[in-house]
């Protein structure tokens, strides 16, 4: 929260096929804590979730990406890949990961 409160701008990004309203729920939660943010939804694409997040960070000139870090079984990650691993391997900006 301290990083978000001190930020000049907070972009809240959700990359998903379906809109379940979660990005708006998180935006409302942050607003209750005095953090103004811009919620953005992006549909999944062939480039992958991590590439979309990092591309948006590059376009917007972000200097920090804050993300949840979740692990799955090794077999699942080998087959489907891992957003967390991709963010860490491909990033050109600082990443703060939390589990």
C-alpha positions in Angstrom: 0.0 0.0 0.0 2.8 2.5 0.7 4.1 2.2 -2.8 0.6 2.7 -4.3 -0.2 5.7 -2.0 3.0 7.5 -3.0 2.6 6.8 -6.8 1.9 9.6 -9.2 -0.4 7.3 -11.1 -1.7 3.7 -10.5 -2.9 1.6 -13.4 -4.8 -1.5 -12.4 -4.5 -4.1 -15.2 -6.5 -7.2 -15.6 -5.8 -9.6 -18.6 -8.6 -12.1 -18.9 -11.0 -13.5 -21.5 -14.2 -12.7 -19.4 -15.1 -9.7 -17.4 -16.0 -10.9 -13.9 -15.9 -7.5 -12.4 -12.9 -8.2 -10.3 -10.8 -5.3 -11.6 -13.6 -2.9 -10.6 -13.8 -4.6 -7.1 -10.1 -4.0 -6.6 -10.4 -0.4 -7.8 -13.1 0.2 -5.2 -11.0 -1.4 -2.5 -8.0 0.8 -3.3 -10.3 3.8 -3.5 -11.5 3.1 0.1 -7.8 3.3 1.1 -7.3 6.6 -0.6 -5.6 5.2 -3.7 -7.0 6.6 -7.0 -6.4 4.2 -9.9 -7.3 3.6 -13.5 -8.7 0.1 -14.0 -7.9 -1.4 -17.4 -9.1 -4.6 -18.9 -7.2 -6.4 -21.7 -8.4 -9.5 -23.4 -6.0 -12.5 -23.5 -4.0 -12.7 -26.7 -1.4 -14.9 -28.3 1.4 -12.8 -26.9 0.7 -14.0 -23.4 -0.4 -12.2 -20.2 3.1 -11.2 -19.1 3.9 -9.7 -22.4 0.7 -7.7 -22.4 1.4 -6.4 -18.9 5.0 -5.5 -19.7 4.0 -3.9 -23.0 1.5 -1.7 -21.2 4.1 -0.8 -18.6 6.5 0.2 -21.3 4.0 2.3 -23.2 2.9 4.0 -20.0 6.4 4.6 -18.8 5.8 2.6 -15.6 8.8 2.2 -13.2 7.2 -0.5 -11.1 5.0 -3.5 -11.7 3.2 -4.9 -8.7 1.8 -8.4 -9.1 0.6 -11.4 -7.2 3.0 -14.4 -7.6 1.4 -17.7 -7.7 2.9 -21.1 -8.3 1.4 -24.2 -9.8 2.7 -27.8 -10.2 5.8 -28.1 -12.4 3.8 -30.2 -14.9 1.1 -27.5 -15.3 3.7 -24.8 -15.7 5.6 -26.8 -18.3 2.4 -27.2 -20.4 0.7 -23.9 -19.8 3.5 -21.6 -18.8 3.6 -19.3 -15.9 2.8 -15.5 -15.8 4.9 -15.1 -12.7 7.9 -16.7 -14.2 7.5 -14.8 -17.5 7.2 -11.5 -15.7 10.4 -12.2 -13.8 12.3 -13.4 -16.9 11.1 -10.8 -19.4 10.8 -7.6 -17.4 12.6 -4.4 -18.2 11.2 -2.6 -15.1 11.2 -3.4 -11.4 8.7 -6.0 -10.3 7.3 -6.4 -6.8 5.8 -9.8 -6.4 3.7 -10.9 -3.4 2.2 -14.3 -2.7 
